[in-house]
Amino acid sequence: MNIAFDAKRAFQNNTGLGNYSRTLISSLATYYPEHHYYLYAPKLTGMYNPAAFDNMTTILPQKALHRLLKGLWRSKFVVSELGQQGIDLYHGLSHEIPFGIHKSEVKSIVTMHDLIFERNPEQYNPIDVQTYRRKAKYACQYADKVIAISEQTKQDLITYYNTPADKIAVAYQSCDESFGVKHSEADIKQMLSNYGFPKEYFLYVGSLIERKNLLGILQAMVQLKGKVDVPLVVVGGGSSYKKKVIDFIAANGLQNKVILVNDTVKFAYNDLPALYQGAKALIYPSFFEGFGIPILEAMWCRTPVVTSTGSCFGETAGDAALYIDPANPESIANAMAEVVNNPTAMEVLKEKGSRQAEKFTRDKCAAEVMKVYQSL
C-alpha cells in the first residue's frame, strides 16, 4: 500500500500529538517495511528525520498558491494530489482529514485523541472550539474508519458525535523507545548535577493548563510541609495558568520546593528518560485525558505513578499506580507521602508498571493500526 499521513505535527509539535505522530509513523515504517509511507507536511523541521527510512517520502506544497496558503493546502487542496500520486489510504493523525476526501478514491482514517474541548469548552477560546468541532465532526462523519486512542475516547465519540460504535477501532498508543533504555545511577546523578536539580524529587510532566491540575500538587505540598520534604520538578510550558502557579508558589513559600524547568535552566528533551528514572514518582493528577502518555513513559522508566481515578487513567496504568481524587489535595498528599514512606510498595509498583507497559509496545500499537488499514 501507499499510505499517506498528515505529518504537520510530526514536524512542528513537540508535545503529545507530535510524539504520537512521530512514534506511529516510525513504528509502521519499521515493522511493516513492505508499504511506502508519504508524509504530507506544510514545512520540514529538525523534529523528525524521514531520511532514516528508505520507505518514506516527504511531500511539501509545490504550487505557488499552495506554498502561500499552506493551511488550505493541508486541509483541502491536498486531496487532488493524493490520487495523482497513487495514494491508497490517507491517515489524519490528529482529529482531522482534508475536506472533500470522501469524494475521492482515496480511503481515509482519522485518529481521535480526545474531545476535551467538548467536555470543557470553557477552557478554550470559543473560536477555537468551533474550529475544532467543525473539523472533528467532519472527520468522524466522512472518514472510512475512526481510531480512538482509548475506550474513553471511543465512548466520547459515541456520546458527543453519535459516531457508530462499529466505525471506531481502539488502538492504543506507544511512546518513544528511549524511555525503555535504562540509565545508570551514575548517569542520572551526573544529569541532575548538570542541571542543578535535587537528588530526590517528585516529577510532573505536562502542559501547565487547568485540566492537568498542577495546582492540586502544590496544594498537596502545602499540606505536606514538615512531613514530606521532597521538592517537585515541573517539565512543561504554559501561559495564564502558569502565572497562577507562580503566584501560588510565591504566596505559599514554595520557591525552594518547586523547580519550573526551562525557567531556571534550558532542559534538553533527550534527558527526560533519565529525569523520569531518577524521580521518586510521577505525580499526574489530571482531571481528564485521552490517554495520558506521561503515565506510559513513567512505567517504561520503572518510575512509580500517582494518577487520578476515572477518565482513561485505569486503561493506561492498570494496577500499576496509586490512584487519587484529583479534586482533593489531601488525597494527592496522602499518595505522595505513601511514595516516600513505603519504599517496599514502590518496588512492587515498579514491577507492575514494567509489566503494564508491555501492553503498549511499539510493535503492538503499530499492529493494531495496521489491522485497521487492512480492514479497508
N, C-alpha and C positions, 0 to 999 in steps of 0.2 A: 504493500500500500504506500501511497504518497500521502503523508499525514502533515497537515499544516497546523500551526499554533499561532494564536495571538500572543506574541512574545514581548509586548511592550514592557510588562512588569518584570520579566526576566532580566531586562537590560536597565530598567530605570527604578526599580523598587527594592530597597534593601531590608524590608521587613517581611511580614508574613506572606503576602501574596507573591512577592518576588521570590522568596525562598521556596514556596510551593512550586512555582513555575520552573525554577532552575533545577530543583531536585527531580521533579517528574520528567522533564524533558531529557535530562541526563540519564535517568534510570531507564526510560524507554529505549533510548539510543543504545544503551549498554546491553540490556537484556533481550532486546528484540532488534538486532542489527540488520535483519533481512528487510526492514522497512526503511523508507527515506523520510527524513523529517525536515520540514520547511518552517523557518522561524520568520514570521512577518513582523517587522519591528519598525516603528517610526524613526528610530535612530539607534546607533550602537554605542555602548559604553564598555568600561572595563569590568562591569559586574558579572558578565558571563562570557565564556570563551567557546563558541561553537566550533572553532578550528580544532579543538581536541577530538572531534568526532568526524570520521570520514563519510558518515551517512547523514550529514546535517548541512543544510544550505540556508543562508540568511537572505531574506528578501526585503529590500528597502523601497520606499516610494520612488519611482523613476520619473514620471511626468512632472513638468514644472508646477502644474496646478496641485498635484498630489504632494509634492515637497513643500509647497506653500501652505496647504491645508492638510497637515498630517493627521489631525484628528478625524476629519471627514474621510480621508483615505482609509484609515483603520476601521471606521465604523460603517462605511458604505461602499466606497469606490473599489475596495479590495475584492469585492465579490466577482467582478468581471475578470479579474486576473486569475482567480483560483482555477476556473475551468480551463483557461488558456494554458496554465502551467501544469495541467494534468493532476490536480489535487483530487484525491478520493474522499478525504474527510478533513473537516476543519474543527479544531478544538479551541473554544474560548475558555481560557484558563481562569477567568475571574468575572463571573456574573454577566457576561455579555457576549453576543455574537453579532456579526455585521448585519445591518438591516437589509433585507431583501435576499438573504442567502437561502431562505426556504423556497424561493422561486427558481433557484439554480439547480444544477445536477449534483452539487456537492453536498454530501451528508454533513450534519453538524452536531456537535456535542458541546454542552456548556457545563463548567464546574461552578456550583454554587457553594460558597463557603459559609455564609450565614445571612440572615435577614435582620440583623440588629437594627438597621435603620428603620425597619418597620416596627420592631418591638419598642425601640426607644427613639422615636423621631425627634424628641425634644433635645437630644444630644447632638443634633446635626443642623447645619444650615438648611432652612426649608427648601431652598432651590436645589441643594444637593439631594435632598430626599426625593424630590420629584424626578430628578435626573436618574438617580439610582433605580427608582421604582420603574420608570419607563423602560430602561434597558433590561432590568431583571425580569420583568413580566413578559417582555417580548421574547427574551431568550428562553424562558420556561415554556412559553406557548409554542414557539416555532422550531426550537432545536429538536432533532430527532431523538435525542436522549439527554437526560439531565443527570449529572454526577453530583451527589451530595457528599460532603466530606465527613458526615456523621449522621447517625439516626436522628439526632436532634434537628439538624438542618433539614432532613427529609420531612420530618413532621411539620416544620415551619413552612416548607414549600406547599405542603398539602393544605395547611391551615390558612395561610395568607393569600396564596395564589390559586388554590384549587387545582394544583398540578396533580395529574393522575398518579397514584402510587406506583403503578406498573411502568410508568415512564421514568421513574427515578431509580438510579442504582447508587447504593452507598459504597464508596471506595475511599477508604481512609488514606491519609497522607503519611509520608515519612519525613525524615529530616536529613540534613547533610550528614554524610557518614563520618565527618570529622568528630562528631560528638561521641562516637563509639571508640575513639582512639584513646587509650589510657595514657595519662601523663604521670610521670614520676613525682614523688613528693618534692624532690629537689627542684624539678622544673616549675612546679606550682609555686613553691616558695620563692624562686627567683622572679617569676612573673609578678607575684604580689609585691615583691620588693621594688621591681622596676616602676610600678605604678604608685607606690606608696600606700598600698591597701593594707588593712589589718590582717593579722594571721588567722583570726576567726571572724566569721561574718555570716549573716543571712544574705540571700540573694533575691532580688526582684528583677525580672526581665520582662519588658513590655512597654508599650507606649504609655505616656503619662496622660491618661484620659480618665474621665469619671468612672466609666464602666469597669475599668481594671482595678480600681479601688486601692491605690497605693495609700491613700489617707487612712484606710482601715488598718493597714500595717502600722502606720505611725501612731495611730490612736492606741493600738495594742502595745507598742513600745513604751508609751507613756505609762500604761498600767504596769509594765514590767520593770520600771525603774527601781533599782535597789534589789531586784530579784534575779533578773537575767540581763547580763551586761554585754550582750553581743551586738555589734553595730550592723547596719544594713547597707549593702552596696546596691545601687539602683542603676540599671542599664536600660536606657530608653529616653526618648525625646518627647517634648510636649510644649504647649504654649500657655493657654489660660489656666488649665488645670495644674500645670507645673507651678504657676505663680501661687496658687492655693497651697500647694505642697511646701513651697519655700516659706510662705508666711506661717504655716503651721509649725514647721521646723523651728523657726525663729521664736515664735510665741511660746513654745514648749521646751525650749532649751535642748534641742536635739542636734545642734550644729555639729557636735563631735561624734554623733552616733549615726548619721546618715551621710553617705557619700554619693552624690549625684554624678555619676560617671560622665565625662566629657565637659562638665562644668569645672572640674578641678584638673583633669588631665585627659588628653585625647586618647580614647581607647580603640585598640585595633580589634576588629571582629574576629580575627584569627585566634585571638586569645580567649574567646568566650568559652570554648570547651574546658580549658584549664580553669577558668574562673568558676564554672559550674562545679568542677571536680574538687575544688578547694573549699566550697561552701558547706556550712552546716546543713543547710536545706534551701530549696527554692520555696519562697513564700508567694503564692499565686491565688489571692482571694478574689478573683474576678467575679462579677455578678453574672456574666454571660459571655460565652464564646461559641464559635462554630466547631472548634476542635481543641484549641489550647496547645499550640506547638511547643511552648517552653516546658510544658509538663513532659512531653516526649523527649526533648533534648536533655532534661534533667535525668530522666530514667536511663537513657543511654549512657549518661555520665556517672551512673550509680550514685546519684545525689538524692537524698530524701526529699519528698514533695509534700508540701502543705497546700491544699487547694479546697475549693468550695464544693458543697453539695449541690445537686441539681445540674441543669443545663447539660452539657456534653461531658462534664468532667469525669463522671464514672465510666463512660465509654473509653476515655483516653487512659486514665490512671488505674482503672480496675480496683484491685485490693491493695495497690502499691502506694497509697497516700494516706496522710492524716487529713480527714475531711472536717471543714469548719463551716460555720454560718457566716457568710461574708458581711452580713449586716450587723454582726455582733462582735465588736472589738475584743470583748472578753474571750470569746470562742477562739479568735485568732491568737490572742495572748497565751491561752492555755496550750495550744498546739506548739507554739514557739518554745514555751517552757518545756514541753514534753521532748522536743528535739534535743534540747541541751541536757536535760536531766535523765534521759533514758537512752543512753548510747546502745544498749543491747537491742532495744526495739528499733533503733535506727538501722542497725546492721540487718535486721530482718527486712525492713522496708527497702534497703538497697538491693537485697536478693530478689524480693518480689518485683521491684522496679525493673531489674535487669530482665526477668522473665517476661514481664508485661511488654517491655519494649520490643521483644522479639516478634510480637504480633504485627509490628509496623515497620518491618524491614523494607528496604528499597525494592527488592525483588518481589515481595508480596504485594506491595502497593502498586507497582507497575503492572503486575499480572492482573490485578482487579480492573485497572483502567483498560488494559489491552483486551480483556474479556468484553468490556463494553464496546470497544471499537469493533471487535469481530462479530458482535451481535447484530451489527448493521450490515 
